[in-house]
């Protein structure tokens, strides 16, 4: 078994991204039931979401800059070049949306959500947007991964599948 | 939920506006550097890779605008539902705008 640093960083960035999405969903559910008692928990979950997204940014960025060029060359020669030209290009720029939203989430969650319905609605919207955009990015990652896989299959078998 | 009579805190409102503007700016910057390669090269030179420069520009803009708007009262006076609508619209425009851009060009 040969697990390289590239493999570890690749998996770690996807995992921290999922944890960021889950933390945002945690904020969403807690905010639906916002009370004085869970205000501290909402703020902690919002900070965890932000920290997970920062970690995803660092890990994903490191992998993208150091290891992705090889995958990109492979994908572009394979039967799914759009896995890079459409999905990777969109993913790498769309990532800044949940990143910025996750920076904002702890700020929005610092209001007294249990007495302020406007603040509650804002937190619900931001958490949901992080979840939805995060899922779109995770899905794009799966398509990029498959683009590399079918390119490798083509190089071995001489055809895509 | 009645959001018409309640206000967001000054920081919450200011940074919501900053996030919306930053998300729109980030989308426009992605289009611009894809359409105009000298900008891409310039951003490569600034911080090793254009993607790093792009991310740092977004974070600096978000923090800068957020701090600026948090010190003013006009964003705080905005109806919260309008701020929320603007933020949601910015995210939808970014998602659709980026996907369509890279699908077409």
HADDOCK unambig.tbl for C-alpha pairs under 7 A between the chains (distance, minus, plus):
assign (segid A and resid 85 and name CA) (segid B and resid 102 and name CA) 6.80 0.50 0.50
assign (segid A and resid 86 and name CA) (segid B and resid 102 and name CA) 5.18 0.50 0.50
assign (segid A and resid 86 and name CA) (segid B and resid 103 and name CA) 5.70 0.50 0.50
assign (segid A and resid 89 and name CA) (segid B and resid 102 and name CA) 6.85 0.50 0.50
assign (segid A and resid 90 and name CA) (segid B and resid 98 and name CA) 5.65 0.50 0.50
assign (segid A and resid 90 and name CA) (segid B and resid 99 and name CA) 5.66 0.50 0.50
assign (segid A and resid 90 and name CA) (segid B and resid 102 and name CA) 6.73 0.50 0.50
assign (segid A and resid 93 and name CA) (segid B and resid 30 and name CA) 6.75 0.50 0.50
assign (segid A and resid 94 and name CA) (segid B and resid 95 and name CA) 6.48 0.50 0.50
assign (segid A and resid 96 and name CA) (segid B and resid 55 and name CA) 6.86 0.50 0.50
assign (segid A and resid 97 and name CA) (segid B and resid 23 and name CA) 5.98 0.50 0.50
assign (segid A and resid 97 and name CA) (segid B and resid 91 and name CA) 6.92 0.50 0.50
assign (segid A and resid 100 and name CA) (segid B and resid 19 and name CA) 6.33 0.50 0.50
assign (segid A and resid 101 and name CA) (segid B and resid 19 and name CA) 6.73 0.50 0.50
assign (segid A and resid 104 and name CA) (segid B and resid 15 and name CA) 6.59 0.50 0.50
assign (segid A and resid 107 and name CA) (segid B and resid 11 and name CA) 6.99 0.50 0.50
assign (segid A and resid 107 and name CA) (segid B and resid 12 and name CA) 5.77 0.50 0.50
assign (segid A and resid 108 and name CA) (segid B and resid 12 and name CA) 4.93 0.50 0.50
assign (segid A and resid 111 and name CA) (segid B and resid 9 and name CA) 6.40 0.50 0.50
assign (segid A and resid 116 and name CA) (segid B and resid 6 and name CA) 6.58 0.50 0.50
assign (segid A and resid 117 and name CA) (segid B and resid 1 and name CA) 6.02 0.50 0.50
assign (segid A and resid 117 and name CA) (segid B and resid 2 and name CA) 6.64 0.50 0.50
assign (segid A and resid 117 and name CA) (segid B and resid 3 and name CA) 6.02 0.50 0.50
assign (segid A and resid 118 and name CA) (segid B and resid 3 and name CA) 4.57 0.50 0.50
assign (segid A and resid 118 and name CA) (segid B and resid 6 and name CA) 5.87 0.50 0.50
assign (segid A and resid 118 and name CA) (segid B and resid 7 and name CA) 6.36 0.50 0.50
assign (segid A and resid 118 and name CA) (segid B and resid 8 and name CA) 6.34 0.50 0.50
assign (segid A and resid 118 and name CA) (segid B and resid 80 and name CA) 6.15 0.50 0.50
assign (segid A and resid 119 and name CA) (segid B and resid 8 and name CA) 5.58 0.50 0.50
assign (segid A and resid 122 and name CA) (segid B and resid 84 and name CA) 6.14 0.50 0.50
